Amino acid sequence: MARTMWDSSVGKKTVMAVSGLIMLLYLVVHMIGNLKIFFGAGEFNHYAHWLRTVGEPFLHYEWTLWLVRIVLVVAVVAHAVSAYQLSRRDMKARPSKYVHKKARASYATRTMRWGGIILALFIVWHILDLTTGTVHTGGFEHGRPYQNVVDTFSTWYGNVIYIVAVLAVGLHIRHGFWSAAQTLGAGSRTRDRALKATANALALLLTAGFLAVPVGVMTGLVS
């Protein structure tokens, strides 16, 4: 039954919707955590340490964090694979391009695929920059995320990469949330307006929340 569902377009869209909502929930929590940087280095570094001790002593050090990472990796892979396979099916079903583009297609809808690629590349860079420190400039310091974040956003390219990715996230959420609601059967004529308003509000909130950190460093509020 699981294989039959996965092989169907409806099944793949459902996987995309559920995995997308999991990632959306993570983004909301991640944004709230990021905003702690405005309370100072001590508060932000303590929060980062707390993330590694959640669940102790029942769970060992960093176990909860790794469980979250595993769930996120599964969600990202499932989302990407579903999107790719649905895209391939769509191209096979319509080998020739439309003569006329859909007038009502929004900018977010038309850029979902490119947005997904941008986000995938950003995730890799973000991990190498602020988690492993592989591409970090200024001297990566383990256990001092506040200083690492300030280092990253003290460079022009760090700001450019992050801002472009955050804008892509906003567009992706704006269309993706509403699309996921439709796939999971939450949409209707009476609820569509509310769902679209919610999608717009979430996209705006997350975009503003994530952009606040690099803007804070650039303006000296975080230093």
N, C-alpha and C positions, 0 to 999 in steps of 0.2 A: 504493500500500500504506500509506504514511504517513497519507494522508487518510482511508482506510478505518478505520485503527486509531484515529485521533483522533476520528472520528465515533461510534465505539462507546463504550459505558460502560466496558468493560474498559480500552480505550485511555486514556480520561480518568483512570481510577483509577490506571493505571500512571504517567501523567505526574504525578499528584498525589503518588504514593509516591516517585518518583525525585527530584522537585523538593523534596519535604519532607525527604528524607535529605540532600540538598545543603545545605539551610538548617540542618539539625540539626548537620552537621559544622561549618558556619561558627559556629554558636552555641557549640559546645564550644571552638573555637579563640579566639573572641571573649571568652568567659568567662575563659579562662586569661590572655589578655592584660590584661583588666580588673583581675585580681587583682594585677598588678604595681604597682598604685597603692599597695599597702601597703608597698612597698619605697622609697617616697619620690618626690618630684617629679622628681629627676634621672633615676632609673631609668624612670619612667613616660613622661616626655617623650622620653627617648632611644629607648624602644621605639616610640613614635608616629613618630619621625623615621625609624627603621629600616624601618618598614612602607613608607615612601615611596621607599626606596633599594634594596629587594629586587630582585635581578636586574641591578644595575649592575655593570660598564659595558655588558653585553650589551643590556639594556633601559634605556631612558631613565628619568629621575626620575618616579616615580609611575605608570609604565606597568603594573607588576605590580598595584598597588593598583586601578587602573582596570579591569584585566582581571577581578579578583575582583569588583568592583562590577558589571560588566556581567553576569557569570555569575549573581550574586545577583539582579539585576533581572529577568533572564530566568526564573530559578527562581520568584521571587515572583509574577510575572505569570502564568506557566504554572500555578502552584498555585492562584492566585485564580480565574483563568478556568475551570479545570477544576472547582473546587469550586462556582462559581456555576452552571455549565451542568449539572452533576450534580444540584445542588439543584433547578433548574428542572425537570429531567426527573422527579425524584422527586415534586415537587408535581403535575405533570401526570398522572403515573401514579396518584397517590392524591389526587384533588381534594378529597375529604372527609376530615376528621380522624378518627383512630382513636377508637373509643368508649372503649377502655381503653389506657392507656399501658403500654409494656413495663416490667415490674417490674424487670428486670435491667439496664436502661439506667443507666449510671453518670452522675454529675453532669458529668464531663468530656465524655461522649458527647453529652449533651443541650445542652451549651454550646459545641460546636465551631464553629458558625456565628457566634455572637456573639463568641466568642473570636477568630476570624479577623478580624472587623471591628475589634475593639479593637486587635489587633496591627497591622493595616494603618494605622489612625490614629496609633498610637504610632510606627511607623517614620517617618512623615512628620514628626511632632513631634521625634523624636530627631535626625533629620538636620538639621532647621532649628535645633535647639538646639545640638548639639555638633559639627556638621560645617560648616555655613554660618554659624552664629551669628546667624541672622535673628531668632529669638525668644529668644535668650539674654539673661539679665539679669546685671548686675554687670560688664559690659564684656568682650565676647568677645576673647580673645587668640589670634591665629593662632600655631601652633607651641608653645603652652603648654596642652596638654590637661588636665594635672593641675589647674591653676588653674580651668579651665572646668568640670571635673567637680565640684570643690569648690563653685563658685558655684551650679551647678544644684541640688545636694543640700543647699544651705544654705537653700533655700526650701521651704516646706511643700508647695506645689503641684507642685514638681519631684519631690519624694519620693512624693507621692500618685500622680501619673501613672506614674512608673517602677514603683512597687510593684504597682499594679493590672495593668500590662502584663506584668510578670514572673510574676505569679500566673497570668495568662492563658496565658503561654508554657508554664508547668508543666503546666496542664491539657491544653493542646493537644498537647504532646509525649506525655503519659501515654496518651492515646488514639491519637494519630497514629502513633507508632512501631509499636505493635502492629498497627494497621490497615494500615500500609505493608508490614509483614512478611507479612501475610495476602495482600495484593494481589500481592506479588512471589513468592509461593509458598514462603516460608520457614516458614510456620506448619504445625503438625500437632498431633495429640493429645498426642504426647510432648513437643513443644517449646513448646506454648502457655503452660504455667506459667512456663518460663524466659523466654520473650519478654515476658510480662506483668511479671515481676519486673525484667527489664532496663528496660522502659519506665518502671516506677515509680522505679527507681534513677536513671535519666537525668533524669527530671522533677524529682526531689528534689535531685539534684546541681546541675543548672543553676539551679533556683530559688534554692537556698542560695547558690550562687556569685555570681549576679547581685545578689541582695539584700545581699550582704556589703558592696558598695561604698557604697550610700546609708546603710546602718547604720554603716559605718565613719566616714563624714562626720558623721552625727548624734551619734555617741558621742565624737567627737574623736580617734579613732585616725588618721583622715586629716584633715589641716587645713593 
